[in-house]
Amino acid sequence: VRRWPLVAICYLLLIVLPACRQEDGTATSSSSGVPKIKFEKYTLPNGLEVILHEDHSTPVVAVNTYYKVGSADEQVGRTGFAHLFEHIMFMGSKNVPYPMFDRLLEAAGANNNGTTDNDRTNYYETLPSNALALALWLDSDRMGFLLPTMDQAKLDAQREVVKGERLQRVENAPYGRGGEVISAALFPKAHPYSWPVIGSMKDLGAATLEDVSSFFKTYYAPNNATLVIAGDFKSDSVKKLVEAYFGDIPRGPDMPARPDPAPFAPPRDTFLVLEDRVQLPQVTYAWHTVKMFHPDDAALDVLSGVLTGGKNSRLYKKLVYDLQIAQEVSAYQAGGRIDGYYQLSFIPAPGQSPAKLDSIVRSELDSLVSHGISDRELARVLNSQRAGFLDRLASVFGKSEVLNIYNYYAGNPDYVQEDAARYAKVTREDVQRVAKTYLGAPKVVLTIVPQGEKKTMLTGGAR
Amino acid sequence: MMTRSRSSIALIALVVAGVAVAQAVKVDRTKAPALGTPPKLPVLPVETRTLDNGLKLMIVEHHELPVADFMLVLGSGVAMEQAAQAGVARLTAEMLTEGTKTRNSLQIADQMAYLGVQVGASLSSENPWESSMVSLHSPTGQLDSALALFSDIVLNPSFPAQEFDRLQKQRLTDLLQRKDYGPAIASEAFAAIIFGASHPYGRTTSGTEASVKGLKVSDLQLYYQTNYRPNNATLIVVGDVKPGDIERRIKTLFGNWQKSEITPPTYGVSTMGGATMVYIVDKPGAAQSSLKLGGIGVPRSTKDYFALEVMNTILGGSFTSRLNYNLREIHGYTYGAHSFFDMRKEAGPFVAQAEVVTAKTDSALIEFMKELRAIRETVPEEDLSKAKRYLQLQLPSSFETTGGIAGQLVPVSVFGLPLDYYNSYVQNIEAVTAADVQRVAKQYVNPDSISVIVVGDRKLIESRIRKLNIGAISIRDLTGKPVK
């Protein structure tokens, strides 16, 4: 993400989609009630995928381009490059001198930005419907003609901005270094998910103009991109515009093979400690799990709701509500294109030790594995998801994201019903089983402690 | 992992059709395309009603999805607190979902999750000093149960002692954790310094350790009894609903809510004024410095509202604004620099701010001061017109969703704006001239009379800040108080 307002670079795209329920709140096994998104998909001769969705309810249109490249495609020694490159895409192109890209969009009333995660990079504009051609012109010019005006000064300028971004998100944020420490410990050395999307300061410093040129030539070609346009437009005339602006961009070479790391299983628990400028410690457990849309992905999402979603969830109720020995507790399944992990994290209340909370967390997990969950617990989690799902479809930008996510990760933009169905099918036994299978396996345990309190870290000996 | 369904077969047919339809049109890539006339913001059909007890209703039909948003806006916030009870307004709101006469805290949470609805109560983010809000977001299929829960929370809170004890402890821990976060320290110190302790705007909305520790359940009950009254409230309803039906439901549920006179808050005298001062708050080991420069701005009722909107957009209100372009794009000192006027019922703060790399703290201050001076000069037509278009043309996208529309009506309620406010917004922005921008910049942005707050690693930044001679230097603690 390249600018304020702050939106986290997600480590792995986190997606929680809904199940259905009847009027009285009962979860059902059918996926009826989840609205479909009508769309049209076609491919230009140069390989650009185009997905159009008309919605005339507000005179607004969203243009959202996915490039199939993320930090997982980076080379060791150049971590953070995909995201740095995202910044550079706003620095002008052959027919759009810097800084006109953003100025023209603002003068047209647009909101625009880009985001990078492990698996993909996207660029989007939401703008009044009369300005659609402007977005297509700007996005096509940087897709086809970025390099003619690229220079060292542009690279250096955005390198400094990204270093500032890293300071703000990682080094100067409380507990900010935890994420990269955990992914480095959980994934094998050189696994593409073992380094952070933002990259290291050293690697950001090492990026060269030659890297920019070769990265662009390799990944920023129409045959590696999907253009989604959602909102208030007429398909017939927009197809002509898309053809006019994007049709003459030459197809790039075939993409290099995407990273496909060997399967792995952490052999043993790893206990780590990190000192930070914080008042209270934080404990995070991370387990290796599964990628997005894996058969167990939905059950792991549901498990998160059972454990930490709302006041009645098991860990929140026990630690925060009843015993009042934790300030916060959270858990989530993060499944990406290649692989995934599950993370559970808590901050003890003042005066409470990580060890005490750890023993309660483990006994709660044991109890769930031994006795399973109730119908009510399952229904609460599944029913809560529907509202969030409808909300994602409320704006044209939300719909452009949903279409892109399904198209990229599920191989089919028309995946709403299937996605809803995979949640509706989750049973109590599934939740119990995934807790046992995945959370019973070796894990990484990171204790972030206030300065000078390393001795309070969790270790294997605490059991 | 690609499980293709039957629909992918249909897609193949569309591939062919798509290409066939798209016959070539010629475009000149060397020029930006000419854009048609921007769409007009459709007139927002707000239905208004007032119940006998004074509760105002604003209803907008929006039938795109089967959902509805309810926002009950109370015209009281932090400014209604006594200083010694700082934090009571926020805790009162948060206690509404912790128990009613017939539902306990866990039952409320269970019902919300089971129905798939979201209910929240807090200070309003629009203006926490003068408003609080109880909100409901619900699929319309659940409206009966959801509204029963919502009205129960608003009308029958029971303020259970054990739930209060828990929230009080959590708030004290929140206050402790604020010390970890530079921008939060900077905000707190900035407010305390420019408004002073006797003015409500000089406090944080969460209260202090001492004030929160001193609060009792009876303080919250008194705040509730005084301020949660129908004649002090507007209920905004946007969604897949019919106004007549909503009015009937609301009359049934809220018709017996008793009204009561409310005495408006008094505001102390703020301490701001005089020559520019620099306040350094030491945060040893900080990887960045948190900068805030500014002073007391204007109330929301200012006649200069639209000119200030345009001026601030040019200065620091958008990505391409001068502050962000200079400090981020040209100098690389920060991930983002911006400015805003936080307008409230009384004059709120004007702030320019950024998180900057420690080694460039002094250089960043030089550039901030340069831009605060430059905005007082005549702005070029290009800057003026870009800012005006940006403000005018972004408006439609704010009205896309039920939550978005309801959110746009909150300031209408809080500040008593006319119902056609948004429909005249475009003309009001259009009327702003370069002379207006310069006049309001000169009047409200004066770099010779501001407070500059720097939260950072003092030993690395102090001597270089002193050399800038921006103003006298004062060393402050994490809450803005002088360090001896």
Interface residues (C-beta under 8 A of the other chain):
Chain A: R3 W4 R21 E23 G25 P35 E40 K41 Y42 T43 L44 P45 V50 S57 T58 P59 V60 N95 P99 D102 R103 L104 E106 A107 A108 G109 A110 N111 T126 L127 P128 S129 N130 A131 A133 L134 L136 W137 S140 D141 D156 A157 R159 E160 V161 K163 G164 E165 L167 Q168 E171 N172 A173 P174 D232 S235 D236 K239 K240 L241 V242 E243 A244 Y245 G247 R277 V278 Q279 L280 K291 F293 H294 G309 G310 K311 N312 K317 V320 Y321 Q324 Q327 A349 P350 R376 A379 R380 V381 N383 S384 Q385 R386 A387 L390 D391 L393 A394 S395 V396 A410 G411 N412 D414 Y415 E418
Chain B: M1 M2 T3 R4 S5 S7 S8 L11 L14 V15 V16 A17 G18 V19 V21 A22 Q23 A24 V25 K26 V27 R29 T30 K31 A32 P33 L35 G36 T37 P38 P39 E64 L65 P66 V67 S105 L106 A109 D110 M112 A113 Y114 L115 G116 V117 Q118 H137 S138 P139 G141 Q142 S145 R166 K169 Q170 T173 D174 L176 Q177 K179 D180 Y181 G182 K283 P284 G285 A286 A287 Q288 S318 F319 T320 Y325 R328 E329 I330 H331 G332 Y333 T334 Y335 G336 H338 E355 V356 V357 S385 K386 R389 Y390 Q392 L393 Q394 L395 P396 S397 F399 E400 T401 T402 G403 G404
